[in-house]
Amino acid sequence: MVHAEQWAEIIKLSNPMFDEVKAYMWVGMSRKRLEEKNMPLHEEVKEFAMEIAKHADYKLIDEHEPSRVVLLMKEDFEGRVMRFS
C-alpha cells in the first residue's frame, strides 16, 4: 500500500464508475507463500483508500470490514446494486 498519488492518477486516467481497494487475504494456496501477518488490517486499507480518494476526487461510499474492502466512487447513486453492508 504505497504510492497512493500514483494509483489516483491511474484511476483518473481510466475514469471508472467505482474502485475497490482490497486487502490481501490469507486464504488458499497463498498460505504457503505468505504469513497471516502479511494481511493488512481493515483500518490500514481504509486509510490507504482515503489517501487515493483524496488525490482522485473520489469518496468513500461503502466498506466491509470482515472482507477488508473499501468502495470508492465519485458519487453514489440510487439503485446501486453492490452494497457491502
Biopython code that builds the backbone (N, CA, C, O; Angstrom):
import numpy as np
from Bio.PDB.StructureBuilder import StructureBuilder

atoms = [
    (1, "MET", "N", (0.846, -1.170, 0.000)),
    (1, "MET", "CA", (0.000, 0.000, 0.000)),
    (1, "MET", "C", (0.892, 1.234, 0.000)),
    (1, "MET", "O", (1.098, 1.907, 1.010)),
    (2, "VAL", "N", (1.398, 1.482, -1.181)),
    (2, "VAL", "CA", (2.280, 2.634, -1.374)),
    (2, "VAL", "C", (1.870, 3.382, -2.633)),
    (2, "VAL", "O", (1.138, 2.861, -3.475)),
    (3, "HIS", "N", (2.352, 4.605, -2.744)),
    (3, "HIS", "CA", (2.168, 5.433, -3.938)),
    (3, "HIS", "C", (0.694, 5.746, -4.216)),
    (3, "HIS", "O", (0.228, 5.585, -5.344)),
    (4, "ALA", "N", (-0.022, 6.182, -3.212)),
    (4, "ALA", "CA", (-1.444, 6.496, -3.364)),
    (4, "ALA", "C", (-1.676, 7.522, -4.472)),
    (4, "ALA", "O", (-2.640, 7.408, -5.229)),
    (5, "GLU", "N", (-0.802, 8.518, -4.569)),
    (5, "GLU", "CA", (-0.971, 9.543, -5.604)),
    (5, "GLU", "C", (-0.863, 8.942, -7.002)),
    (5, "GLU", "O", (-1.594, 9.340, -7.909)),
    (6, "GLN", "N", (0.041, 7.991, -7.177)),
    (6, "GLN", "CA", (0.190, 7.359, -8.488)),
    (6, "GLN", "C", (-1.017, 6.484, -8.820)),
    (6, "GLN", "O", (-1.462, 6.457, -9.967)),
    (7, "TRP", "N", (-1.547, 5.775, -7.835)),
    (7, "TRP", "CA", (-2.764, 4.990, -8.058)),
    (7, "TRP", "C", (-3.911, 5.923, -8.416)),
    (7, "TRP", "O", (-4.723, 5.607, -9.286)),
    (8, "ALA", "N", (-3.980, 7.060, -7.755)),
    (8, "ALA", "CA", (-5.031, 8.042, -8.050)),
    (8, "ALA", "C", (-4.927, 8.529, -9.498)),
    (8, "ALA", "O", (-5.948, 8.719, -10.159)),
    (9, "GLU", "N", (-3.718, 8.729, -9.989)),
    (9, "GLU", "CA", (-3.532, 9.154, -11.377)),
    (9, "GLU", "C", (-4.059, 8.105, -12.350)),
    (9, "GLU", "O", (-4.687, 8.445, -13.352)),
    (10, "ILE", "N", (-3.806, 6.840, -12.059)),
    (10, "ILE", "CA", (-4.318, 5.758, -12.911)),
    (10, "ILE", "C", (-5.850, 5.763, -12.888)),
    (10, "ILE", "O", (-6.494, 5.602, -13.925)),
    (11, "ILE", "N", (-6.411, 5.946, -11.720)),
    (11, "ILE", "CA", (-7.868, 5.983, -11.597)),
    (11, "ILE", "C", (-8.437, 7.162, -12.381)),
    (11, "ILE", "O", (-9.448, 7.022, -13.070)),
    (12, "LYS", "N", (-7.796, 8.314, -12.278)),
    (12, "LYS", "CA", (-8.280, 9.485, -13.014)),
    (12, "LYS", "C", (-8.192, 9.266, -14.526)),
    (12, "LYS", "O", (-9.077, 9.694, -15.267)),
    (13, "LEU", "N", (-7.143, 8.610, -14.979)),
    (13, "LEU", "CA", (-6.993, 8.338, -16.412)),
    (13, "LEU", "C", (-8.070, 7.384, -16.926)),
    (13, "LEU", "O", (-8.626, 7.591, -18.004)),
    (14, "SER", "N", (-8.358, 6.350, -16.159)),
    (14, "SER", "CA", (-9.319, 5.344, -16.611)),
    (14, "SER", "C", (-10.767, 5.747, -16.317)),
    (14, "SER", "O", (-11.694, 5.244, -16.953)),
    (15, "ASN", "N", (-10.961, 6.648, -15.361)),
    (15, "ASN", "CA", (-12.274, 7.187, -15.019)),
    (15, "ASN", "C", (-13.339, 6.102, -14.770)),
    (15, "ASN", "O", (-14.404, 6.134, -15.386)),
    (16, "PRO", "N", (-13.058, 5.149, -13.876)),
    (16, "PRO", "CA", (-14.055, 4.107, -13.601)),
    (16, "PRO", "C", (-15.220, 4.660, -12.786)),
    (16, "PRO", "O", (-15.091, 5.682, -12.112)),
    (17, "MET", "N", (-16.347, 3.977, -12.855)),
    (17, "MET", "CA", (-17.506, 4.368, -12.056)),
    (17, "MET", "C", (-17.196, 4.166, -10.570)),
    (17, "MET", "O", (-17.576, 4.981, -9.729)),
    (18, "PHE", "N", (-16.496, 3.061, -10.259)),
    (18, "PHE", "CA", (-16.116, 2.799, -8.875)),
    (18, "PHE", "C", (-14.766, 2.114, -8.851)),
    (18, "PHE", "O", (-14.291, 1.594, -9.861)),
    (19, "ASP", "N", (-14.163, 2.124, -7.687)),
    (19, "ASP", "CA", (-12.877, 1.464, -7.483)),
    (19, "ASP", "C", (-12.915, 0.779, -6.120)),
    (19, "ASP", "O", (-13.257, 1.403, -5.115)),
    (20, "GLU", "N", (-12.566, -0.491, -6.088)),
    (20, "GLU", "CA", (-12.497, -1.217, -4.821)),
    (20, "GLU", "C", (-11.041, -1.321, -4.380)),
    (20, "GLU", "O", (-10.181, -1.783, -5.129)),
    (21, "VAL", "N", (-10.789, -0.894, -3.182)),
    (21, "VAL", "CA", (-9.463, -1.054, -2.588)),
    (21, "VAL", "C", (-9.587, -2.231, -1.635)),
    (21, "VAL", "O", (-10.365, -2.192, -0.681)),
    (22, "LYS", "N", (-8.815, -3.276, -1.901)),
    (22, "LYS", "CA", (-8.960, -4.529, -1.150)),
    (22, "LYS", "C", (-7.639, -4.935, -0.514)),
    (22, "LYS", "O", (-6.560, -4.581, -0.991)),
    (23, "ALA", "N", (-7.752, -5.682, 0.569)),
    (23, "ALA", "CA", (-6.583, -6.229, 1.248)),
    (23, "ALA", "C", (-6.257, -7.612, 0.698)),
    (23, "ALA", "O", (-7.118, -8.312, 0.166)),
    (24, "TYR", "N", (-5.010, -7.977, 0.840)),
    (24, "TYR", "CA", (-4.618, -9.377, 0.644)),
    (24, "TYR", "C", (-5.297, -10.182, 1.745)),
    (24, "TYR", "O", (-5.318, -9.760, 2.901)),
    (25, "MET", "N", (-5.843, -11.323, 1.397)),
    (25, "MET", "CA", (-6.457, -12.197, 2.397)),
    (25, "MET", "C", (-5.656, -13.498, 2.475)),
    (25, "MET", "O", (-5.291, -14.081, 1.454)),
    (26, "TRP", "N", (-5.399, -13.923, 3.664)),
    (26, "TRP", "CA", (-4.577, -15.114, 3.928)),
    (26, "TRP", "C", (-5.440, -16.361, 3.778)),
    (26, "TRP", "O", (-5.881, -16.944, 4.768)),
    (27, "VAL", "N", (-5.676, -16.763, 2.531)),
    (27, "VAL", "CA", (-6.517, -17.923, 2.238)),
    (27, "VAL", "C", (-5.882, -18.747, 1.113)),
    (27, "VAL", "O", (-4.986, -18.283, 0.409)),
    (28, "GLY", "N", (-6.363, -19.956, 0.970)),
    (28, "GLY", "CA", (-5.939, -20.808, -0.138)),
    (28, "GLY", "C", (-4.440, -21.070, -0.178)),
    (28, "GLY", "O", (-3.770, -21.159, 0.851)),
    (29, "MET", "N", (-3.943, -21.190, -1.394)),
    (29, "MET", "CA", (-2.526, -21.519, -1.598)),
    (29, "MET", "C", (-1.581, -20.390, -1.163)),
    (29, "MET", "O", (-0.388, -20.620, -0.965)),
    (30, "SER", "N", (-2.111, -19.186, -1.018)),
    (30, "SER", "CA", (-1.247, -18.082, -0.582)),
    (30, "SER", "C", (-0.687, -18.348, 0.814)),
    (30, "SER", "O", (0.328, -17.767, 1.199)),
    (31, "ARG", "N", (-1.338, -19.215, 1.561)),
    (31, "ARG", "CA", (-0.872, -19.536, 2.914)),
    (31, "ARG", "C", (0.464, -20.274, 2.887)),
    (31, "ARG", "O", (1.158, -20.347, 3.901)),
    (32, "LYS", "N", (0.821, -20.818, 1.731)),
    (32, "LYS", "CA", (2.108, -21.492, 1.594)),
    (32, "LYS", "C", (3.236, -20.505, 1.283)),
    (32, "LYS", "O", (4.411, -20.804, 1.495)),
    (33, "ARG", "N", (2.855, -19.306, 0.768)),
    (33, "ARG", "CA", (3.861, -18.316, 0.373)),
    (33, "ARG", "C", (4.023, -17.184, 1.378)),
    (33, "ARG", "O", (5.123, -16.663, 1.562)),
    (34, "LEU", "N", (2.933, -16.807, 2.022)),
    (34, "LEU", "CA", (2.943, -15.662, 2.926)),
    (34, "LEU", "C", (2.443, -16.070, 4.300)),
    (34, "LEU", "O", (1.969, -17.188, 4.502)),
    (35, "GLU", "N", (2.558, -15.151, 5.231)),
    (35, "GLU", "CA", (2.094, -15.404, 6.591)),
    (35, "GLU", "C", (0.861, -14.556, 6.875)),
    (35, "GLU", "O", (0.593, -13.581, 6.172)),
    (36, "GLU", "N", (0.127, -14.925, 7.888)),
    (36, "GLU", "CA", (-1.078, -14.177, 8.241)),
    (36, "GLU", "C", (-0.757, -12.707, 8.539)),
    (36, "GLU", "O", (-1.578, -11.827, 8.282)),
    (37, "LYS", "N", (0.413, -12.449, 9.070)),
    (37, "LYS", "CA", (0.794, -11.075, 9.404)),
    (37, "LYS", "C", (0.955, -10.202, 8.156)),
    (37, "LYS", "O", (1.021, -8.978, 8.277)),
    (38, "ASN", "N", (1.021, -10.800, 6.959)),
    (38, "ASN", "CA", (1.105, -10.038, 5.722)),
    (38, "ASN", "C", (-0.239, -9.424, 5.332)),
    (38, "ASN", "O", (-0.298, -8.564, 4.454)),
    (39, "MET", "N", (-1.306, -9.859, 5.976)),
    (39, "MET", "CA", (-2.644, -9.377, 5.674)),
    (39, "MET", "C", (-2.873, -8.045, 6.397)),
    (39, "MET", "O", (-2.873, -8.011, 7.628)),
    (40, "PRO", "N", (-3.068, -6.943, 5.650)),
    (40, "PRO", "CA", (-3.259, -5.655, 6.322)),
    (40, "PRO", "C", (-4.600, -5.598, 7.050)),
    (40, "PRO", "O", (-5.557, -6.276, 6.678)),
    (41, "LEU", "N", (-4.645, -4.789, 8.075)),
    (41, "LEU", "CA", (-5.872, -4.570, 8.829)),
    (41, "LEU", "C", (-6.832, -3.713, 8.000)),
    (41, "LEU", "O", (-6.412, -2.975, 7.110)),
    (42, "HIS", "N", (-8.114, -3.823, 8.305)),
    (42, "HIS", "CA", (-9.101, -3.023, 7.578)),
    (42, "HIS", "C", (-8.797, -1.532, 7.706)),
    (42, "HIS", "O", (-8.913, -0.792, 6.729)),
    (43, "GLU", "N", (-8.420, -1.096, 8.869)),
    (43, "GLU", "CA", (-8.124, 0.335, 9.066)),
    (43, "GLU", "C", (-6.968, 0.793, 8.173)),
    (43, "GLU", "O", (-6.976, 1.928, 7.695)),
    (44, "GLU", "N", (-5.989, -0.060, 7.942)),
    (44, "GLU", "CA", (-4.881, 0.279, 7.050)),
    (44, "GLU", "C", (-5.372, 0.399, 5.601)),
    (44, "GLU", "O", (-4.971, 1.310, 4.877)),
    (45, "VAL", "N", (-6.234, -0.519, 5.193)),
    (45, "VAL", "CA", (-6.813, -0.473, 3.847)),
    (45, "VAL", "C", (-7.644, 0.797, 3.688)),
    (45, "VAL", "O", (-7.571, 1.475, 2.664)),
    (46, "LYS", "N", (-8.431, 1.107, 4.708)),
    (46, "LYS", "CA", (-9.285, 2.291, 4.667)),
    (46, "LYS", "C", (-8.451, 3.569, 4.592)),
    (46, "LYS", "O", (-8.776, 4.473, 3.823)),
    (47, "GLU", "N", (-7.402, 3.651, 5.366)),
    (47, "GLU", "CA", (-6.523, 4.831, 5.327)),
    (47, "GLU", "C", (-5.910, 5.006, 3.935)),
    (47, "GLU", "O", (-5.856, 6.119, 3.413)),
    (48, "PHE", "N", (-5.453, 3.909, 3.341)),
    (48, "PHE", "CA", (-4.875, 3.963, 2.003)),
    (48, "PHE", "C", (-5.938, 4.367, 0.981)),
    (48, "PHE", "O", (-5.672, 5.181, 0.097)),
    (49, "ALA", "N", (-7.132, 3.805, 1.101)),
    (49, "ALA", "CA", (-8.227, 4.155, 0.194)),
    (49, "ALA", "C", (-8.570, 5.639, 0.301)),
    (49, "ALA", "O", (-8.824, 6.293, -0.711)),
    (50, "MET", "N", (-8.578, 6.167, 1.512)),
    (50, "MET", "CA", (-8.882, 7.586, 1.711)),
    (50, "MET", "C", (-7.807, 8.472, 1.078)),
    (50, "MET", "O", (-8.108, 9.543, 0.551)),
    (51, "GLU", "N", (-6.579, 8.026, 1.133)),
    (51, "GLU", "CA", (-5.488, 8.780, 0.510)),
    (51, "GLU", "C", (-5.658, 8.773, -1.014)),
    (51, "GLU", "O", (-5.474, 9.805, -1.660)),
    (52, "ILE", "N", (-6.001, 7.639, -1.580)),
    (52, "ILE", "CA", (-6.268, 7.562, -3.021)),
    (52, "ILE", "C", (-7.451, 8.466, -3.369)),
    (52, "ILE", "O", (-7.385, 9.247, -4.318)),
    (53, "ALA", "N", (-8.522, 8.356, -2.601)),
    (53, "ALA", "CA", (-9.732, 9.137, -2.858)),
    (53, "ALA", "C", (-9.433, 10.633, -2.865)),
    (53, "ALA", "O", (-9.948, 11.372, -3.703)),
    (54, "LYS", "N", (-8.614, 11.064, -1.945)),
    (54, "LYS", "CA", (-8.265, 12.481, -1.846)),
    (54, "LYS", "C", (-7.604, 12.975, -3.132)),
    (54, "LYS", "O", (-7.895, 14.078, -3.594)),
    (55, "HIS", "N", (-6.732, 12.179, -3.700)),
    (55, "HIS", "CA", (-5.995, 12.580, -4.891)),
    (55, "HIS", "C", (-6.767, 12.327, -6.190)),
    (55, "HIS", "O", (-6.463, 12.928, -7.221)),
    (56, "ALA", "N", (-7.757, 11.445, -6.141)),
    (56, "ALA", "CA", (-8.505, 11.089, -7.357)),
    (56, "ALA", "C", (-9.872, 11.768, -7.418)),
    (56, "ALA", "O", (-10.603, 11.605, -8.395)),
    (57, "ASP", "N", (-10.218, 12.528, -6.382)),
    (57, "ASP", "CA", (-11.521, 13.182, -6.301)),
    (57, "ASP", "C", (-12.661, 12.164, -6.261)),
    (57, "ASP", "O", (-13.684, 12.331, -6.925)),
    (58, "TYR", "N", (-12.464, 11.112, -5.474)),
    (58, "TYR", "CA", (-13.488, 10.101, -5.221)),
    (58, "TYR", "C", (-13.864, 10.187, -3.749)),
    (58, "TYR", "O", (-13.209, 10.875, -2.967)),
    (59, "LYS", "N", (-14.922, 9.483, -3.385)),
    (59, "LYS", "CA", (-15.387, 9.454, -1.997)),
    (59, "LYS", "C", (-15.500, 8.012, -1.534)),
    (59, "LYS", "O", (-15.732, 7.105, -2.334)),
    (60, "LEU", "N", (-15.334, 7.812, -0.237)),
    (60, "LEU", "CA", (-15.608, 6.502, 0.338)),
    (60, "LEU", "C", (-17.119, 6.365, 0.405)),
    (60, "LEU", "O", (-17.799, 7.147, 1.068)),
    (61, "ILE", "N", (-17.637, 5.352, -0.296)),
    (61, "ILE", "CA", (-19.087, 5.153, -0.387)),
    (61, "ILE", "C", (-19.541, 4.013, 0.510)),
    (61, "ILE", "O", (-20.613, 4.072, 1.112)),
    (62, "ASP", "N", (-18.715, 2.972, 0.595)),
    (62, "ASP", "CA", (-19.105, 1.788, 1.357)),
    (62, "ASP", "C", (-17.846, 1.050, 1.778)),
    (62, "ASP", "O", (-16.772, 1.267, 1.216)),
    (63, "GLU", "N", (-17.981, 0.189, 2.755)),
    (63, "GLU", "CA", (-16.856, -0.630, 3.202)),
    (63, "GLU", "C", (-17.399, -1.882, 3.872)),
    (63, "GLU", "O", (-18.532, -1.904, 4.352)),
    (64, "HIS", "N", (-16.576, -2.921, 3.898)),
    (64, "HIS", "CA", (-16.946, -4.162, 4.573)),
    (64, "HIS", "C", (-15.723, -4.625, 5.342)),
    (64, "HIS", "O", (-14.782, -5.180, 4.773)),
    (65, "GLU", "N", (-15.752, -4.389, 6.634)),
    (65, "GLU", "CA", (-14.591, -4.666, 7.472)),
    (65, "GLU", "C", (-14.157, -6.132, 7.450)),
    (65, "GLU", "O", (-12.958, -6.385, 7.332)),
    (66, "PRO", "N", (-15.066, -7.122, 7.556)),
    (66, "PRO", "CA", (-14.609, -8.520, 7.540)),
    (66, "PRO", "C", (-13.858, -8.897, 6.261)),
    (66, "PRO", "O", (-12.958, -9.737, 6.288)),
    (67, "SER", "N", (-14.233, -8.270, 5.139)),
    (67, "SER", "CA", (-13.571, -8.559, 3.859)),
    (67, "SER", "C", (-12.393, -7.633, 3.596)),
    (67, "SER", "O", (-11.621, -7.842, 2.660)),
    (68, "ARG", "N", (-12.265, -6.617, 4.423)),
    (68, "ARG", "CA", (-11.190, -5.634, 4.262)),
    (68, "ARG", "C", (-11.212, -5.006, 2.878)),
    (68, "ARG", "O", (-10.215, -4.995, 2.155)),
    (69, "VAL", "N", (-12.383, -4.484, 2.537)),
    (69, "VAL", "CA", (-12.585, -3.850, 1.240)),
    (69, "VAL", "C", (-13.285, -2.505, 1.437)),
    (69, "VAL", "O", (-14.138, -2.350, 2.310)),
    (70, "VAL", "N", (-12.900, -1.537, 0.598)),
    (70, "VAL", "CA", (-13.464, -0.194, 0.630)),
    (70, "VAL", "C", (-13.891, 0.164, -0.792)),
    (70, "VAL", "O", (-13.144, -0.058, -1.744)),
    (71, "LEU", "N", (-15.089, 0.717, -0.930)),
    (71, "LEU", "CA", (-15.606, 1.119, -2.233)),
    (71, "LEU", "C", (-15.487, 2.629, -2.380)),
    (71, "LEU", "O", (-15.983, 3.390, -1.549)),
    (72, "LEU", "N", (-14.822, 3.048, -3.451)),
    (72, "LEU", "CA", (-14.693, 4.464, -3.772)),
    (72, "LEU", "C", (-15.501, 4.764, -5.025)),
    (72, "LEU", "O", (-15.498, 3.986, -5.979)),
    (73, "MET", "N", (-16.195, 5.900, -5.016)),
    (73, "MET", "CA", (-16.940, 6.374, -6.184)),
    (73, "MET", "C", (-16.894, 7.891, -6.180)),
    (73, "MET", "O", (-16.646, 8.516, -5.149)),
    (74, "LYS", "N", (-17.136, 8.476, -7.351)),
    (74, "LYS", "CA", (-17.261, 9.934, -7.397)),
    (74, "LYS", "C", (-18.545, 10.351, -6.699)),
    (74, "LYS", "O", (-18.551, 11.261, -5.870)),
    (75, "GLU", "N", (-19.631, 9.672, -7.046)),
    (75, "GLU", "CA", (-20.936, 9.933, -6.436)),
    (75, "GLU", "C", (-21.691, 8.617, -6.327)),
    (75, "GLU", "O", (-21.667, 7.804, -7.251)),
    (76, "ASP", "N", (-22.352, 8.409, -5.215)),
    (76, "ASP", "CA", (-23.225, 7.252, -5.071)),
    (76, "ASP", "C", (-24.487, 7.518, -5.883)),
    (76, "ASP", "O", (-24.765, 8.667, -6.226)),
    (77, "PHE", "N", (-25.243, 6.495, -6.191)),
    (77, "PHE", "CA", (-26.472, 6.693, -6.940)),
    (77, "PHE", "C", (-27.542, 5.732, -6.437)),
    (77, "PHE", "O", (-27.250, 4.631, -5.971)),
    (78, "GLU", "N", (-28.770, 6.173, -6.544)),
    (78, "GLU", "CA", (-29.903, 5.356, -6.138)),
    (78, "GLU", "C", (-29.962, 4.118, -7.034)),
    (78, "GLU", "O", (-29.789, 4.219, -8.249)),
    (79, "GLY", "N", (-30.200, 2.981, -6.450)),
    (79, "GLY", "CA", (-30.278, 1.753, -7.225)),
    (79, "GLY", "C", (-28.961, 1.018, -7.361)),
    (79, "GLY", "O", (-28.881, 0.007, -8.058)),
    (80, "ARG", "N", (-27.920, 1.521, -6.693)),
    (80, "ARG", "CA", (-26.638, 0.806, -6.729)),
    (80, "ARG", "C", (-26.862, -0.592, -6.178)),
    (80, "ARG", "O", (-27.355, -0.744, -5.060)),
    (81, "VAL", "N", (-26.513, -1.598, -6.933)),
    (81, "VAL", "CA", (-26.772, -2.988, -6.543)),
    (81, "VAL", "C", (-25.741, -3.488, -5.537)),
    (81, "VAL", "O", (-26.104, -4.114, -4.541)),
    (82, "MET", "N", (-24.484, -3.225, -5.779)),
    (82, "MET", "CA", (-23.436, -3.730, -4.903)),
    (82, "MET", "C", (-23.418, -2.928, -3.598)),
    (82, "MET", "O", (-23.134, -1.730, -3.593)),
    (83, "ARG", "N", (-23.718, -3.591, -2.528)),
    (83, "ARG", "CA", (-23.677, -2.982, -1.196)),
    (83, "ARG", "C", (-22.978, -3.960, -0.258)),
    (83, "ARG", "O", (-23.258, -5.158, -0.261)),
    (84, "PHE", "N", (-22.079, -3.431, 0.531)),
    (84, "PHE", "CA", (-21.316, -4.271, 1.436)),
    (84, "PHE", "C", (-22.046, -4.497, 2.753)),
    (84, "PHE", "O", (-21.873, -5.537, 3.388)),
    (85, "SER", "N", (-22.855, -3.538, 3.163)),
    (85, "SER", "CA", (-23.493, -3.660, 4.472)),
    (85, "SER", "C", (-24.964, -3.944, 4.363)),
    (85, "SER", "O", (-25.644, -4.074, 5.380)),
]
sb = StructureBuilder()
sb.init_structure("model")
sb.init_model(0)
sb.init_chain("A")
sb.init_seg("    ")
for serial, (resi, resn, name, xyz) in enumerate(atoms, 1):
    if name == "N":
        sb.init_residue(resn, " ", resi, " ")
    sb.init_atom(name, np.array(xyz, "f"), 0.0, 1.0, " ", f" {name:<3s}", serial, name[0])
structure = sb.get_structure()
